[in-house]
């Protein structure tokens, strides 16, 4: 699974970057987003016609993970509320056919 990595966008804060992607999620588990301990927020929006399932391991399956419903379902992780879960590697699979959810990751970084 190749992750479509957009160009980082520097936000108003001097140490924050947004990275948008739309990875292709198939009916077998694959990486939705790699681990990044500096990630502060993660938003996944499923604009497809079938549900996707997100989990912490490659054993994610239908009914065994976080369901991101079709037609605009979303999953939002924020470090303030979800702690280290926000920075973990996440896996996903599509319920019926390949889907390409919108993924927005907000990361802190230090220059120099």
C-alpha positions in Angstrom: 0.0 0.0 0.0 1.5 3.3 -1.1 0.6 6.2 1.1 0.0 9.4 -0.9 2.0 12.0 1.0 1.2 15.6 0.4 3.5 18.5 1.0 3.7 19.6 4.6 1.9 22.8 5.4 3.3 25.0 8.2 0.5 26.4 10.3 0.4 29.6 12.3 2.4 28.1 15.1 6.1 28.0 14.4 6.5 24.3 15.3 3.4 22.7 13.8 2.9 21.0 10.4 -0.1 19.6 8.7 0.2 16.6 6.4 -2.7 15.5 4.2 -2.9 12.1 2.5 -5.4 9.7 0.9 -4.0 6.3 1.2 -5.7 3.4 -0.6 -7.2 1.0 1.9 -7.9 -2.5 0.5 -9.9 -5.4 1.9 -6.7 -6.8 3.6 -5.1 -4.9 6.5 -2.5 -2.4 5.6 -0.9 0.6 7.3 -3.1 3.7 7.4 -0.4 5.9 8.9 3.0 5.3 10.3 3.9 6.0 13.9 5.0 9.5 14.8 5.5 10.3 18.4 5.3 14.0 17.7 1.8 13.8 16.1 -0.6 15.9 18.0 -3.8 15.2 16.1 -5.1 12.8 13.5 -8.3 13.1 11.5 -9.6 10.3 9.2 -12.7 11.0 7.1 -14.2 8.2 5.0 -15.9 9.7 2.0 -16.3 6.3 0.4 -19.4 4.2 0.0 -18.2 1.4 2.3 -17.1 1.4 5.9 -13.4 1.0 6.9 -12.0 -0.4 10.1 -9.0 1.0 11.9 -6.9 -0.8 14.5 -3.6 -0.8 16.4 -2.4 -4.1 14.8 -2.4 -5.7 11.4 -5.0 -8.1 12.8 -7.7 -5.4 12.4 -10.9 -6.9 10.9 -14.5 -6.1 10.3 -16.1 -5.8 13.7 -12.7 -5.8 15.4 -11.4 -2.2 15.3 -12.7 1.3 15.1 -15.4 1.6 12.5 -15.2 4.7 10.3 -18.6 4.7 8.6 -19.1 5.3 4.9 -20.2 8.7 3.5 -18.4 11.0 5.9 -17.8 8.9 9.0 -14.8 10.2 10.9 -12.2 9.3 13.5 -10.4 12.1 15.4 -7.5 11.5 17.8 -6.1 14.3 19.9 -3.1 14.0 22.1 -4.8 15.9 24.9 -7.6 13.3 25.2 -6.1 10.2 23.6 -2.5 10.5 24.8 0.1 8.3 23.1 -2.6 6.6 20.9 -2.4 9.6 18.7 1.2 8.8 17.6 0.8 5.1 17.1 1.1 3.3 13.8 -2.5 2.5 12.7 -3.8 -0.2 10.3 -7.0 -0.2 8.3 -9.0 -2.4 6.0 -12.0 -1.7 3.8 -15.2 -3.6 4.3 -16.0 -4.5 0.7 -13.8 -2.7 -1.9 -10.8 -0.3 -1.9 -11.4 3.1 -0.2 -9.3 6.2 0.0 -10.0 8.0 3.2 -8.8 11.6 3.8 -6.1 11.6 6.5 -4.9 14.8 8.2 -2.0 14.6 10.6 -0.9 17.5 12.7 2.6 17.2 14.0 5.0 19.2 16.2 8.5 19.6 15.0 11.7 21.5 15.9 13.8 23.2 13.3 17.5 23.1 13.6 
